[in-house]
Amino acid sequence: DHKEMRDYLSEQLEFNTGMQKFEDAEEFTDFFRKLPPWSKVTLLDSVFTDNKAALLYEGVSEFGAKFRVAEFITISNNKISQINIVFSPLSQQQ
């Protein structure tokens, strides 16, 4: 639910993948809304503190490419204020 996701984001959200960068929650939400969904998403590990989280997960794109993702999240004023993501391709199905 993109509307619910948007409710958890700070207005000045900083999002960075190294290839894609946003500094606005609406811009990020619009971008995210257009992405094709992944399948077979598996959470591999997670770490949480009072204002930070780190997630490691794998998934398969609509084209059959398998990825591993490390996501680092910062919380400020009860909203997600920063998301940094590192993608790593694992395999391509033939």
FIRONU-340433 format. One record per atom (N, C-alpha, C): residue in three letters; atom name; x, y, z. Coordinates in Angstrom, 3 decimals, padded with zeros to 6 digits. Example, Ala and Ser with C-alpha at 12.3 -4.5 7.8 and 13.67 -1.06 7.14 Angstrom:
BEGIN
(node Ala,N,(013.190,-005.690,007.800))
(node Ala,CA,(012.300,-004.500,007.800))
(node Ala,C,(013.200,-003.300,007.800))
(node Ser,N,(012.850,-002.250,007.080))
(node Ser,CA,(013.670,-001.060,007.140))
(node Ser,C,(012.900,000.030,007.870))
END
This chain:
BEGIN
(node Asp,N,(000.850,-001.177,000.000))
(node Asp,CA,(000.000,000.000,000.000))
(node Asp,C,(000.900,001.247,000.000))
(node His,N,(000.943,001.933,-001.122))
(node His,CA,(001.843,003.087,-001.265))
(node His,C,(001.427,004.267,-000.396))
(node Lys,N,(000.139,004.446,-000.189))
(node Lys,CA,(-000.315,005.543,000.682))
(node Lys,C,(000.154,005.307,002.115))
(node Glu,N,(000.008,004.086,002.584))
(node Glu,CA,(000.462,003.765,003.941))
(node Glu,C,(001.981,003.904,004.044))
(node Met,N,(002.708,003.433,003.020))
(node Met,CA,(004.163,003.576,003.026))
(node Met,C,(004.538,005.057,003.139))
(node Arg,N,(003.870,005.905,002.366))
(node Arg,CA,(004.168,007.337,002.357))
(node Arg,C,(003.989,007.955,003.742))
(node Asp,N,(003.008,007.481,004.500))
(node Asp,CA,(002.737,008.002,005.845))
(node Asp,C,(003.918,007.806,006.805))
(node Tyr,N,(004.770,006.825,006.529))
(node Tyr,CA,(005.911,006.537,007.396))
(node Tyr,C,(007.171,007.308,007.007))
(node Leu,N,(007.115,008.073,005.913))
(node Leu,CA,(008.298,008.765,005.399))
(node Leu,C,(008.334,010.224,005.816))
(node Ser,N,(009.522,010.698,006.192))
(node Ser,CA,(009.735,012.113,006.472))
(node Ser,C,(009.600,012.903,005.166))
(node Glu,N,(009.104,014.142,005.256))
(node Glu,CA,(008.979,014.992,004.064))
(node Glu,C,(010.330,015.153,003.369))
(node Gln,N,(011.409,015.252,004.140))
(node Gln,CA,(012.752,015.446,003.596))
(node Gln,C,(013.520,014.124,003.522))
(node Leu,N,(012.836,013.080,003.130))
(node Leu,CA,(013.469,011.770,003.016))
(node Leu,C,(014.692,011.843,002.099))
(node Glu,N,(015.786,011.237,002.543))
(node Glu,CA,(016.975,011.082,001.710))
(node Glu,C,(017.078,009.615,001.330))
(node Phe,N,(017.014,009.349,000.038))
(node Phe,CA,(017.076,007.985,-000.484))
(node Phe,C,(018.232,007.908,-001.467))
(node Asn,N,(019.088,006.878,-001.307))
(node Asn,CA,(020.252,006.779,-002.171))
(node Asn,C,(020.606,005.317,-002.415))
(node Thr,N,(020.764,004.962,-003.693))
(node Thr,CA,(021.235,003.625,-004.059))
(node Thr,C,(022.623,003.679,-004.687))
(node Gly,N,(023.174,004.880,-004.823))
(node Gly,CA,(024.413,005.045,-005.564))
(node Gly,C,(024.143,005.328,-007.030))
(node Met,N,(022.998,004.842,-007.537))
(node Met,CA,(022.587,005.105,-008.918))
(node Met,C,(021.367,006.019,-008.961))
(node Gln,N,(020.548,005.953,-007.952))
(node Gln,CA,(019.300,006.708,-007.874))
(node Gln,C,(019.292,007.457,-006.551))
(node Lys,N,(018.933,008.747,-006.600))
(node Lys,CA,(018.919,009.542,-005.380))
(node Lys,C,(017.688,010.444,-005.366))
(node Phe,N,(017.010,010.491,-004.212))
(node Phe,CA,(015.862,011.376,-004.015))
(node Phe,C,(016.034,012.089,-002.684))
(node Glu,N,(015.535,013.304,-002.616))
(node Glu,CA,(015.551,014.062,-001.357))
(node Glu,C,(014.166,014.598,-001.044))
(node Asp,N,(013.159,013.826,-001.440))
(node Asp,CA,(011.774,014.231,-001.255))
(node Asp,C,(010.911,012.971,-001.163))
(node Ala,N,(010.052,012.898,-000.166))
(node Ala,CA,(009.240,011.700,000.045))
(node Ala,C,(008.251,011.457,-001.088))
(node Glu,N,(007.667,012.508,-001.641))
(node Glu,CA,(006.702,012.340,-002.743))
(node Glu,C,(007.391,011.793,-003.988))
(node Glu,N,(008.558,012.328,-004.295))
(node Glu,CA,(009.315,011.868,-005.459))
(node Glu,C,(009.692,010.391,-005.306))
(node Phe,N,(010.142,010.017,-004.100))
(node Phe,CA,(010.476,008.623,-003.831))
(node Phe,C,(009.245,007.728,-003.966))
(node Thr,N,(008.130,008.151,-003.400))
(node Thr,CA,(006.904,007.353,-003.454))
(node Thr,C,(006.439,007.159,-004.894))
(node Asp,N,(006.493,008.210,-005.700))
(node Asp,CA,(006.109,008.098,-007.114))
(node Asp,C,(007.020,007.124,-007.850))
(node Phe,N,(008.327,007.206,-007.599))
(node Phe,CA,(009.283,006.286,-008.206))
(node Phe,C,(008.982,004.850,-007.783))
(node Phe,N,(008.792,004.639,-006.495))
(node Phe,CA,(008.553,003.305,-005.954))
(node Phe,C,(007.260,002.702,-006.512))
(node Arg,N,(006.254,003.522,-006.701))
(node Arg,CA,(004.953,003.082,-007.223))
(node Arg,C,(005.106,002.483,-008.623))
(node Lys,N,(006.067,002.973,-009.399))
(node Lys,CA,(006.260,002.533,-010.783))
(node Lys,C,(007.121,001.278,-010.914))
(node Leu,N,(007.789,000.885,-009.839))
(node Leu,CA,(008.659,-000.290,-009.902))
(node Leu,C,(007.832,-001.574,-009.987))
(node Pro,N,(008.272,-002.520,-010.817))
(node Pro,CA,(007.578,-003.817,-010.840))
(node Pro,C,(007.843,-004.574,-009.541))
(node Pro,N,(006.868,-005.314,-009.067))
(node Pro,CA,(007.051,-006.049,-007.805))
(node Pro,C,(008.058,-007.182,-007.961))
(node Trp,N,(008.722,-007.508,-006.862))
(node Trp,CA,(009.604,-008.663,-006.804))
(node Trp,C,(008.810,-009.858,-006.290))
(node Ser,N,(009.335,-011.043,-006.551))
(node Ser,CA,(008.744,-012.255,-005.990))
(node Ser,C,(009.812,-012.973,-005.164))
(node Lys,N,(009.395,-013.952,-004.426))
(node Lys,CA,(010.298,-014.785,-003.628))
(node Lys,C,(011.231,-013.949,-002.755))
(node Val,N,(010.701,-012.915,-002.124))
(node Val,CA,(011.509,-012.064,-001.252))
(node Val,C,(011.699,-012.776,000.088))
(node Thr,N,(012.953,-012.880,000.505))
(node Thr,CA,(013.300,-013.558,001.754))
(node Thr,C,(014.164,-012.631,002.600))
(node Leu,N,(013.738,-012.367,003.822))
(node Leu,CA,(014.534,-011.593,004.757))
(node Leu,C,(015.631,-012.501,005.306))
(node Leu,N,(016.891,-012.124,005.093))
(node Leu,CA,(018.024,-012.938,005.537))
(node Leu,C,(018.521,-012.545,006.918))
(node Asp,N,(018.457,-011.236,007.212))
(node Asp,CA,(018.924,-010.769,008.524))
(node Asp,C,(018.414,-009.355,008.751))
(node Ser,N,(018.369,-008.947,010.003))
(node Ser,CA,(017.954,-007.583,010.343))
(node Ser,C,(018.544,-007.216,011.702))
(node Val,N,(018.840,-005.920,011.846))
(node Val,CA,(019.372,-005.374,013.091))
(node Val,C,(018.651,-004.063,013.345))
(node Phe,N,(018.233,-003.836,014.601))
(node Phe,CA,(017.488,-002.633,014.942))
(node Phe,C,(018.063,-001.968,016.187))
(node Thr,N,(018.070,-000.634,016.186))
(node Thr,CA,(018.365,000.155,017.379))
(node Thr,C,(017.210,001.140,017.532))
(node Asp,N,(017.343,002.093,018.438))
(node Asp,CA,(016.257,003.066,018.643))
(node Asp,C,(015.940,003.883,017.404))
(node Asn,N,(016.967,004.245,016.623))
(node Asn,CA,(016.707,005.119,015.474))
(node Asn,C,(017.338,004.629,014.176))
(node Lys,N,(017.767,003.374,014.137))
(node Lys,CA,(018.367,002.826,012.917))
(node Lys,C,(017.937,001.378,012.730))
(node Ala,N,(017.961,000.967,011.457))
(node Ala,CA,(017.678,-000.422,011.121))
(node Ala,C,(018.541,-000.817,009.927))
(node Ala,N,(018.904,-002.077,009.870))
(node Ala,CA,(019.607,-002.631,008.723))
(node Ala,C,(018.903,-003.925,008.337))
(node Leu,N,(018.588,-004.061,007.065))
(node Leu,CA,(017.897,-005.239,006.555))
(node Leu,C,(018.728,-005.857,005.443))
(node Leu,N,(018.792,-007.160,005.400))
(node Leu,CA,(019.436,-007.886,004.314))
(node Leu,C,(018.404,-008.858,003.765))
(node Tyr,N,(018.108,-008.745,002.477))
(node Tyr,CA,(017.098,-009.610,001.890))
(node Tyr,C,(017.437,-009.931,000.443))
(node Glu,N,(016.794,-010.986,-000.080))
(node Glu,CA,(016.950,-011.399,-001.467))
(node Glu,C,(015.581,-011.446,-002.112))
(node Gly,N,(015.569,-011.265,-003.419))
(node Gly,CA,(014.323,-011.368,-004.166))
(node Gly,C,(014.608,-011.586,-005.637))
(node Val,N,(013.544,-011.836,-006.394))
(node Val,CA,(013.639,-012.095,-007.824))
(node Val,C,(012.814,-011.045,-008.563))
(node Ser,N,(013.445,-010.389,-009.556))
(node Ser,CA,(012.739,-009.376,-010.341))
(node Ser,C,(011.775,-010.045,-011.308))
(node Glu,N,(010.922,-009.231,-011.934))
(node Glu,CA,(009.954,-009.782,-012.891))
(node Glu,C,(010.642,-010.419,-014.095))
(node Phe,N,(011.931,-010.125,-014.315))
(node Phe,CA,(012.677,-010.680,-015.444))
(node Phe,C,(013.480,-011.914,-015.055))
(node Gly,N,(013.336,-012.340,-013.801))
(node Gly,CA,(014.006,-013.551,-013.337))
(node Gly,C,(015.376,-013.335,-012.742))
(node Ala,N,(015.823,-012.088,-012.642))
(node Ala,CA,(017.122,-011.801,-012.041))
(node Ala,C,(017.008,-011.843,-010.518))
(node Lys,N,(017.952,-012.518,-009.883))
(node Lys,CA,(017.952,-012.625,-008.425))
(node Lys,C,(018.915,-011.587,-007.864))
(node Phe,N,(018.470,-010.859,-006.818))
(node Phe,CA,(019.255,-009.800,-006.199))
(node Phe,C,(019.348,-010.001,-004.700))
(node Arg,N,(020.432,-009.525,-004.138))
(node Arg,CA,(020.566,-009.402,-002.683))
(node Arg,C,(020.645,-007.906,-002.398))
(node Val,N,(019.934,-007.475,-001.358))
(node Val,CA,(019.844,-006.053,-001.037))
(node Val,C,(020.175,-005.844,000.434))
(node Ala,N,(021.033,-004.859,000.689))
(node Ala,CA,(021.297,-004.384,002.052))
(node Ala,C,(020.666,-002.996,002.140))
(node Glu,N,(019.806,-002.810,003.112))
(node Glu,CA,(019.064,-001.552,003.264))
(node Glu,C,(019.344,-000.986,004.657))
(node Phe,N,(019.792,000.263,004.690))
(node Phe,CA,(020.122,000.932,005.945))
(node Phe,C,(019.167,002.104,006.133))
(node Ile,N,(018.440,002.099,007.234))
(node Ile,CA,(017.350,003.051,007.458))
(node Ile,C,(017.631,003.855,008.718))
(node Thr,N,(017.355,005.166,008.642))
(node Thr,CA,(017.465,006.044,009.809))
(node Thr,C,(016.089,006.617,010.107))
(node Ile,N,(015.730,006.664,011.384))
(node Ile,CA,(014.447,007.192,011.846))
(node Ile,C,(014.702,008.502,012.582))
(node Ser,N,(013.923,009.540,012.237))
(node Ser,CA,(013.983,010.827,012.943))
(node Ser,C,(012.555,011.312,013.161))
(node Asn,N,(012.243,011.723,014.370))
(node Asn,CA,(010.891,012.213,014.686))
(node Asn,C,(009.809,011.209,014.283))
(node Asn,N,(010.073,009.926,014.549))
(node Asn,CA,(009.128,008.836,014.286))
(node Asn,C,(008.799,008.631,012.808))
(node Lys,N,(009.670,009.103,011.915))
(node Lys,CA,(009.490,008.916,010.477))
(node Lys,C,(010.802,008.411,009.881))
(node Ile,N,(010.718,007.692,008.774))
(node Ile,CA,(011.922,007.269,008.066))
(node Ile,C,(012.509,008.493,007.374))
(node Ser,N,(013.733,008.852,007.743))
(node Ser,CA,(014.351,010.062,007.206))
(node Ser,C,(015.460,009.769,006.200))
(node Gln,N,(015.993,008.556,006.245))
(node Gln,CA,(017.079,008.222,005.330))
(node Gln,C,(017.041,006.734,005.004))
(node Ile,N,(017.224,006.426,003.713))
(node Ile,CA,(017.318,005.039,003.253))
(node Ile,C,(018.505,004.954,002.307))
(node Asn,N,(019.456,004.110,002.635))
(node Asn,CA,(020.592,003.833,001.756))
(node Asn,C,(020.548,002.360,001.393))
(node Ile,N,(020.647,002.081,000.090))
(node Ile,CA,(020.487,000.711,-000.394))
(node Ile,C,(021.692,000.315,-001.239))
(node Val,N,(022.139,-000.936,-001.049))
(node Val,CA,(023.182,-001.520,-001.876))
(node Val,C,(022.594,-002.775,-002.516))
(node Phe,N,(022.605,-002.826,-003.852))
(node Phe,CA,(022.096,-003.984,-004.614))
(node Phe,C,(023.261,-004.841,-005.085))
(node Ser,N,(023.056,-006.139,-005.097))
(node Ser,CA,(024.051,-007.041,-005.640))
(node Ser,C,(023.332,-008.111,-006.463))
(node Pro,N,(023.560,-008.163,-007.764))
(node Pro,CA,(022.947,-009.229,-008.565))
(node Pro,C,(023.561,-010.574,-008.193))
(node Leu,N,(022.726,-011.604,-008.077))
(node Leu,CA,(023.213,-012.938,-007.715))
(node Leu,C,(023.237,-013.874,-008.902))
(node Ser,N,(022.193,-013.833,-009.735))
(node Ser,CA,(022.137,-014.740,-010.878))
(node Ser,C,(021.082,-014.271,-011.850))
(node Gln,N,(021.144,-014.791,-013.043))
(node Gln,CA,(020.133,-014.514,-014.069))
(node Gln,C,(019.590,-015.851,-014.528))
(node Gln,N,(018.280,-016.045,-014.411))
(node Gln,CA,(017.679,-017.294,-014.877))
(node Gln,C,(017.677,-017.303,-016.392))
(node Gln,N,(017.900,-018.461,-016.963))
(node Gln,CA,(017.919,-018.592,-018.431))
(node Gln,C,(016.595,-019.110,-018.936))
END
